[in-house]
Amino acid sequence: MTKRFKDLTARQEKGLITYLTAGYPDLNTTIKLVEVMAGHGADFIELGIPFSDPIADGPVIQQAANFALQKGIKTAEIIAAVRKIRQRLSTSVPLIFMTYYNPILQYGLRRFVAHSVEAGIDGLIVPDLSFEESEELRTVADAYNLALIPLVAPTTPLERLTAFKANARGFVYCVSVTGVTGVRNEITTDLASFTDRVRQCINLPVAIGFGIAGPYQAAQVAPFCEAVIVGSAVVNLIAKNNDFKGMSLAIGSLAQDIKSALLNYKKQVAEHKKLC
């Protein structure tokens, strides 16, 4: 993961992180869509492990998680799918699990970390795990070289950011708005001030997520980060398409368009303002 960010920086390029809910609509489709995204510009890919009470997720991702859970998706099956993804991917795109603490505890904390790393997972995001309660998981993750990625919001106090300084790994997931995931027409947070505070405390790449609906929003946040995270917009395209061909075309196009916008973000923002 560190190498991927270094490569992006060397090319003066902003990274694209895309998200899928594992098992939605099924695991075979998840595996193939990871390939599609990796082939259309995604530099990192998050895989969400469904949980019944996803407090950080908006309605689109909640519905996807519920669908997968109703079909009986299991964490062990998702980890097995990651092995297949690693076998099929032609590039070493970093893979990141995003899940809640309960599924990790149910699986067994050390067992979950060990199996995830063995399968090919590089990072882990746990939205409902506070810094104060994360020491055990951080210790195990460090032992297995799994990056436990901190998630911070515009409301995160300075003392909390400072506490992350010695313990954050991978990158900092900056939530662009308070609330839950989901696409938004505009991002009104003062991202310059927010990301400046983060960088003063944590010496890691910054990724911005929550609310990135498409190329314009990606270009809008690009000056303030090293990568943008696109989740609900991707999952929404799965919901809108009934067959794999439709999903793959729509998701591939979205990833490609956003990556293109990130490569030309100054021009993208200027053109959007002319149209408004």
N, C-alpha and C positions, 0 to 999 in steps of 0.2 A: 504493500500500500504506500509506504514511504517512497519507494522507487517510482511508482506511478506519478505521484505528486511532483517529484523532482524532474521527471521527464516532461511533464506538462509545463512546469516553470521554465525549463530550459527552452521550450518551444514558444514561450510567452503565450500559453494557451490556457483557457479556463476549462475545468473538467465538468463532465456531465455524469451525474449519479441518478440512475433510474431505479424504480421500485416495482416489484410484483408481489402480490399475496400468493404465497406458495400453495398450490392445490386449487387455485381458482382459474379456470373452471375445473381443471384436473392437473395432476402432476406432470403428465406427458406434455400437456400444452405449456406448462410453466417451463419445463426443460427447453422446449423448442423456442419459446419467446425470449429466454435469456440469450440464446444464440442470435436471434433477430436483433435484439438491442445491442449486443456486443458488435454485431456487424454493421450497425448504422450509427455509430458514434458514441455509445455509452462507454465511459472510462471506468466506471465502477457500477456494480449492480447490487441493490439491496433485495433480500428475500424476506418477506414478512412471514413469521410463524404465527398462524391464527390463534387467537385467544378470545374467550367468551366475553371479557370485559375490557375492551381496548380503549382506555380512557383518553389516549392522545389522538385517536383516529376519528376522522369525520365520517359521514354516512356512507360515502362510496367505498372506503376501505373496510368499514364495519360490515357492510352487506357482503362484501367479498369474503371476509373472514367467516361470517356466519354460514355462508354457502359451503365453504370448504369444511367447516366443522360438522355441518349437517350430513355431509358425505362421509364423515368418519376419518378425516385426515389425522395422521399421527406424526409427532415430532420425528420419530425414528424413520418414517417414510420420507420426510423432507430431507433429512440428513443423507439418506440413501440416494435421493434425487440429486443432491449436490455432487456426489461422487460421479454420477452419470454426466452431469453438466461439465465437470472437470475433464472427463474423458472425451467429450465432444467438442469443447471449445478449442479453437485454433490459437487463441491468445490467452495470456495469463491475466485476464481482467480480474481485479480484486472483487471478491464476493463477501457481502456483509449480511449477517442475520440481524433482523430487527424483530424483537419480541418482548414479551412482558416477563416479569420475574417468576410468576407462578409456573408457566410451562418449563422453565429451567429447573426450578426446584423439584417439580414432579418427575422430571427425567433423571435428576441427580446432578448437582452442580458440577462436580469434577468430571463426571461421565459426559455431560452435555458439552463441556468445553473440549475435552479430549476427542470425542467423536466428531465434533464440528471441525476442529483443526485437521484431523486425519482425513476428513472428507474433502477439505479444500477451502474452508471458510477463513477469511483473513481478519474480519472485524465483527464486533457485536455492539448493538445499540439496545438499551433497555430503558424505555421512557419512564417507567414507573418506579425505578430504583433510585432512591436519593443518594447523594454522595455519602452521607453519614452511614448509610446501610450497605454500602457497596464494597467494603474492605475485603470481605471473603471472596467475592467474585473477582475483584481486581487482582488479588494475590494469585488465584488459580489461573486467571487469564494471562497474567504476566509470565507465569511458569510455562505456559504452553505457547507463548508468543502470539496470543490473540489480542488484538487491539480493542480495548473497551472504550468506546467512543462516547464522550460526554455530550449531553444535549442541554443547551442553554437558551434562555428566552430573553427578550428585551427587559423583562422585570427581574432577571437574576441579579441579586445584589453583588457588589464588588467583593465582599468577603468570601462569597461562595465561589466566584470566579478565581480568586486567589487560591482557594483550597484545591482547585483542580490543577494548579500549576505543575505539581510534581507527579501527578497521577494520570493525567489525560494521555490518551494514546491515539494514534492514527490521524484524526482530524477533529475539529470542533463542529458539531452539528448546531448551527444557529437557527432557531425558529424565527422566521421573519415576522410573525404576528403571534399574539397570545391567542389561545384557543386550541382547536383541533385541526387536523390536516384537512385539505380541500382546496380546490382551485378558487382563485379570487381575481377579479378584474384589475384591481390595483393594489399595490403594496405601499402602505402609507407610513410604515415604521421608518424612523430616522436611522437608516442602516449604517450611515457613516459613523455616527456617534456610537451605535451599538457595537459594531465590529471593532472600532477603535478601543473600546473598553475591553473587549475580549482579547485583542492582541496585546494589550498592556499586561495581561495576566497569564496568557497561555501562548507558548511559542509553538503553535501547530497551524497547519493550513485550516482555513475557515471554509465551511460549506454552508450554504443557505438553503433552507427548505420551508415547506408549508406555504402554499399559495401560488406556486409556479405553474401557471396554466398552459403556457406555451412560449414561443420564441420571444415575444415582447417582454414578458415578465422576467425571463431568463436574462435577457440583455439589460434589463433595468437593474437587476441585482449584481450583475457580473463585475462592475467596478469595485465592489466591496468584498469579494470573496475569491477563493481559488477554485471553487466548484459550486454548481447548483444541483439541487435535489428535486426530482420530479416524480411524484407518486400517484396522487389521485387522478391526475390527467391520464396516466397510463392505464390504471385500473378501470377507469371510466370507458376507455376504448374497448376493453375486453367485454364489459357489460353491454356495449352497444352493437357488438358484432357476434353473430351466431356461429360462425365457422372460423377455422384457423386461418384460412387465406385472408379473410377480412381483417381479423385481428392483427396478423403479421404485417399486412400492408399499412394499416393505420398506425400501428405502434412504430414500425420502421420509419415511416414518414415523419412522425412526431419527433422521434429521437434525432433524425437527420436534420430536421428543420431547427430544432433547438441547438444542436451542436453547431450548425452553420451560424445561427444568431450569436452564439458565444464567441465564434471566431471573428465576427464582425459586429460586436455589440454596440460600439459607438454609432455606427451607421444605422443599425437596427432601431435604436431609440430615436434618432433624428427623423427617420422615415415615418415612424409611428406618430410622432408629434405633428408632422405635416398633414397626416390623414385625419387627425382629430379636430 
